[in-house]
Amino acid sequence: MATNDFTGGCLCGAVRYRTSELKGAGYCHCRMCQRASGAPVVAWCGAPLGAFEWTKGKPKEYRSSPKAFRVFCAECGAQLGFAAIGTIQHVPAAGDVAFWRQ
């Protein structure tokens, strides 16, 4: 039986995830995203929390500002996510995107 699952993870493969639904997408060019990515703009999309799961490893979290934190692989440093405190979360995407917690 075919599924519509979307999978992704970090560069080295230590952290992987799966989601059955993607929701919302966009670009961010705020200074914090520029600094975190080293790029002028970051593409992102998200997934409902109930449709998302980590399938391998656990990402490390970094409180990047009083308003938000970022999620990344502790092994290779690949950026895996972003969450504004008290809001819906999304993940910067280079093809790999998902919400990860409330």
C-alpha positions in Angstrom: 0.0 0.0 0.0 1.5 3.4 -1.0 1.7 6.1 1.5 2.1 9.9 1.2 4.8 10.1 3.9 7.5 12.7 3.7 10.8 11.9 5.2 13.9 13.9 5.9 16.8 14.4 8.3 20.2 15.8 8.8 23.3 15.7 6.6 25.0 12.8 8.4 21.8 10.7 8.9 22.0 10.7 12.7 18.6 12.4 13.0 15.6 11.4 10.8 11.9 12.1 10.8 8.7 11.3 9.0 5.4 13.2 8.5 2.3 12.2 6.7 1.1 15.8 6.1 2.8 19.0 5.1 1.0 22.3 5.9 2.1 25.9 5.2 5.2 27.0 3.4 7.1 30.2 3.0 10.4 32.2 3.1 12.0 34.1 5.9 14.6 36.7 5.6 14.8 38.0 9.2 18.2 38.6 10.6 18.1 35.6 12.9 17.4 33.2 10.0 20.1 34.8 8.0 22.6 34.4 10.8 21.6 30.8 11.5 21.7 29.7 7.8 24.4 31.9 6.4 22.0 32.8 3.6 19.9 35.8 2.7 16.7 33.8 2.8 15.4 30.5 4.2 12.6 28.3 2.8 10.4 26.4 5.2 7.2 24.4 5.6 5.6 22.6 8.4 3.5 19.6 9.4 0.8 19.1 12.1 2.3 17.8 15.3 0.0 14.7 15.2 1.4 13.8 11.8 5.1 14.1 12.7 7.6 11.8 14.4 11.3 11.5 14.9 12.3 8.1 13.5 16.0 8.1 14.4 18.0 10.0 17.0 16.9 13.2 18.7 17.9 16.8 17.7 19.6 19.2 20.0 17.9 22.5 20.8 19.5 26.0 21.1 17.6 29.0 22.4 18.6 31.5 19.7 16.7 34.4 21.1 14.3 35.3 23.9 11.5 34.6 21.5 12.6 31.3 19.8 14.8 28.3 19.7 16.4 26.2 16.9 16.8 22.5 16.5 19.9 20.9 14.9 21.9 17.7 14.6 24.6 17.5 17.3 26.8 15.4 15.1 26.9 17.3 11.8 25.3 20.6 12.8 22.6 20.6 10.1 19.7 22.9 11.0 16.5 20.9 11.4 14.0 23.3 12.9 12.8 26.6 14.4 10.1 27.4 17.0 8.8 30.7 18.2 8.0 30.4 21.9 4.2 30.0 22.4 3.4 29.6 18.6 3.2 27.0 16.0 6.6 25.7 14.9 8.2 25.2 11.5 11.5 24.0 10.2 13.8 25.8 7.8 14.0 23.6 4.8 16.6 22.6 2.3 14.1 19.8 1.4 13.8 18.6 5.0 11.0 20.2 7.0 8.5 19.5 9.8 7.0 20.7 13.1 8.5 18.9 16.1 6.9 19.9 19.4 4.6 22.3 21.2 
